[in-house]
């Protein structure tokens, strides 16, 4: 019998968690989100999101328009709670897993499940997500733009004297995803 199941972690498609503000975005930021989604799908990575209505929603839309796979982890216990209590959308996801763990538990699951993370249009609140992944020794990307997070993180690393090992900064989605996928390959080779 020919068994074609994936039997090794190094053979599976990479997973990239995208984080960003849940609030709505301006047209330029939404366009950057869609471009990031296109790049993730073209890179054959699986997109993981927290099912928010802001930046990650546009990334999910972009990935799906390129035929990519999008999996969402919800803080809610079920679809009713997801839409009513949390006010989250069910659009642009192939599958949504209802964790019932609230935002903090959901974020921990996203961090643990992903091979890497990319954050865009965020603020210092998203530094928590980055620190979780860096603690796990997973690559983190920052889409540079007219928002506060990219410069804040660079300054934080510079002032603290910490290296930026595993961190990738780029204003270009294609370049950022290509470099993150290379970081994932290198991380897997070291494991």
N, C-alpha and C positions, 0 to 999 in steps of 0.2 A: 504494500500500500504506500502511495506517495503522500507523505505528511508534509504539508507546506506551512504549518503553523510556525509562528515566530517562537524560537526557543532561546533566544539570547537577548539580553537588554540592549546590546550594541546593535542589534538588527532593527529595533523598533524605530518608527518615525519619531523625530524629536518633538517635544511639547514645549510651547512657549506661552507663558502666562503674560498677558498684557494688562497693565494697571494704569489707571488714570482717573480723573475726577468723574463722579457720577452725574454731575450737573451737565446741562446741555452745553454744547460747544458752538463757537462762531463758525461761519462757513469755511474759513481758512483752516482752522483746527480740525474740523470734520473731514476736510479733504486730505489733510495729513494723516488722519486716522485711517481713512479708506486706503490710501497709498501704502501704509504700513501693513494693512490686512492683505492687500494684493501681494506684497513682497513675501509675507509669511506663507501664503498659499503657494506661490511660485517656488518657494524653497522647500516645499513638500513637508512642512512642519504642521503639527496640529495646534490650533489656537485654543488656549484656555482663557476664559474670562470669568469675572464675578457677576456677570449679567447686568451690569449697570447701564444706565440710560445715557451716559456721556461718551467720553473718548473711546472706551472699549467697545461700545455699541457700533461706532463707525468702523473700527478695526474689524469687528465681526462681519459687518456688512461688506466691507472690501474683500475679506477672505472668502466669504460665500460667493461673491460675484465672480471670483476666480476659480470656483470649484473646490475650495479648501474645506477642511473639516473644522468645525467650531463646537467646542464643548463648554458649557457654562456650569459653574457651581453656584448655586443660590444659597443665601443665608436662611431661606425659608424652609419649612417642613413639607410644603406642597404647593401646587400651582396657585391655589386660591390665596394662600398667605403671601406668596411671591408677588402676585399682582395687587392685592388689596392692602395688605399690611405694609409691605416694603415698597410698593409702587414701581416694581420692576417689570420690564418687558420680557416677552418670550420670543421676540423676533430675532432672526439672524443666528440661530443656534441649531445645530443638528440634534443635540441632546442637552437637556438641562438636568443636572443632578440636584435634588432638593436635600440639602444637608441637615437642615434644622438646627444648625450650630450658631446662628447669628453671624454677624460680620466678622468677628475675631476668629471664630472657628473655621468659617469658610476661607478666610485669608490664609490661615495656617495650612489647610488642605491644598489650596492652590499652590502655595510655596513648596510644599512637600511633593506634590504631583508633577510639577513642571521641571523640565531640564534647564530652563533659563527663564528670565523675565525681561520684559521691555516696558518701560514706563514713558508716557508721553503726556504733555500738557499738565503735569501734576504740580503739586506744591510740596511743602515739607512734610505733610501728612503721609505722602507716599514714600518717604525715606524709610519708614518702618518696613514696608514690603521689601525694599532693596536690602536692608540690613538682615532680614530673615533669610533671603537667598544667599547673601554673601556668607552668613554664618554656616549655611549648608554647603558652602564652597561651590555654588552654582553661578554661572555667568549672569550678569545683569547689563542690560542695555538702556541707554537714555536717549530718546529722540530729542535732539536739541531744537529749540524753537523760541518764540517770543514769550515763553513762560518762565517762571522763577526757578523751577527745580534743577535744571541742568547746571546753571551757574552756582546755585547754592550747594549742590553736591560737590562740585569741583573745589569750591572754597573749603567745605567741610573736610575733605580729604587732605587738602594742602595744609590747613591750619592744624589738623590733628597729627600730621606726620605719617599717616597711614598710607600704604600703597593703594593704588587703584587696580590691583590684580583682580582680574575677572570682570572689570567694568569696561564697557564700551560706550563711547559717546559719538554720535554722528547726527548731522541735520538731515541726512539722506536715508530714507527708509530702506532702499535696496542695499546700500553699503552697511547699514546697521544690522539688518537681518543676515547678510552674508557673513559678517564678522561674528555675530552671535552663534550662527550655525557652526562656524569653525571652532569657536570656544567650546561648544557642546561636544564636538568630535574629540577635541583635545582632552576635555574632562573625562569622557568615556574611555579614552585610551589609558589615562592614568588610573582609572578605577580597577 
